[in-house]
Amino acid sequence: MLVHPARIRPLSPNAPQSGPIVYWMHRDQRAVDNWSLAAAGELAGRSGAPLIVVFALARDFPGTTDRHYDFMLRGLAETEAALRTCGIPLVLVTGNPAVTVPALLAELGAGVCVTDFDPLRIKKRWKALCPGR
């Protein structure tokens, strides 16, 4: 196992379903040295399900400016290119992540959603609003 089990905390009591493994990227916006991506990749490898990375662009994130978004989007373009070389698609959705991510998970018929640890209150609220909790 690439990721030590102590680093994994299920947010839902539901058992994984069949369908693609989705990694909801938000804090660790990179394709290397990313424990959540590694855990999602390991789940996908064990189950034989495809791995899909999703990033939700919240245009009204508190305290951000156009310069922040420019920097982040340029970095995400590099991340997308690195993921593409591994055959992993990166899907970008825009809007409130508490709405757009669950909608995409339902559309994809996702079996599991893996996400980053993030102590920010707003991101905790996004995750708390996701279905299956």
N, C-alpha and C positions, 0 to 999 in steps of 0.2 A: 504494500500500500504506500503510495507516494506521500499522502497527507496523513499525519498522525491522527488517530481517531479522536483524541482530546481536542483537536482544532475544529471538529465538526459538531454543529449543534442544529438538530432539526428544528425548524420553526413550525412545523405542522405535524400532527399525530398521524396524518394519512400515510398509507404505504405508497411507495412509488408506483406509478401506473405505466402502462406501455405507452410509448411515444418518444419523441426526441428529448434529449437532455438539453435544457436551456440554462446557460450561464448569464445571469443578469449582472452585467458589469456596471459599476458606478464609482466605487472608490479607487480600485486598482485598475486604472485605465492603461493596461499594458498586456502584451502577449507572453512575456517572459517573467519569471519570478513572481508568479501570481498563483497563490495557493488555492483560491476558489476555482480558477480556471483548471488547475491541475486536478482538483477533486472532481469537477464536472467531466473532464476528459477521462478520468479513471472510471467513473460511472458509465460513461458512454462506451468505453472499451469493453467493460465487463458485460454490458447488456446488449451490445451490438447496435445500439440506437445511435442515430446521428447526433452530433453536438452542434448547437447553434448558440452564438453569442448575441445578446441584445443589449443595446444601450439606449436609455430613454433620456432625451434632451429636454430638460425642464427649462424653458425659456425664462421663467420668472424666479430662478433660484436666488434666494436672498443674497444681496451684496455683490452680485456679479455684474460685470460690464461687458461691452462688446469686445474689448481686448481679452478678457478672460475666455469668452466663447471662441474667439479666433484662435487663441493658443490651444484650447482644448480640442477643437475640431481638427487642427493640424496634427495634433498628437494622435487623435482617433484615426486619422487617415493612415498614419504610419502603423498603428495597431491593426487596422483592417488589412493592410498589405501583408503584414507578418502572419496574421491568421489565415489569409487566403493561400499563402504558400503551404500551409498545413491542411488545406481543404476544409477550413472552418469558416462558415459565413458569419459576417457581422451585420446585424439588422439594426438600423437606427430608427427609432420612433420619436416623435415629438409630442410634447404635452405633459400633463400631470402623470408622473410615473405610477402613482397609485391607481390610475385608470388605464393608461396605455399598456403597461406591462401585463396585468391580468388579461386584458383583451387579446393581446398577442399570444399569451400562453394558451388561451382557449382556442384561438384560431389555429395555432400549430398543433393542438392536441398534445401539449407537453406532458411527459411522464414525470419529470422532476425539474424543479427550478433551483439552481444553486446561486447564491449571491454572496457578496462581500460582507464582512463585518464592517459596520460603520457606526460610531457612537453619536453622530449628529442626530438631534431630535427629529428634524424633518425627514431624514431617511428612515429612522425607526417608524415614523408614522406611515411612510409609503409602504414599508414591509408589513406593518400591522393591518393595513387595509387590503392586502392581497388575499384572495380566496384560499380556503383550506386551513385557515388559522382558527 
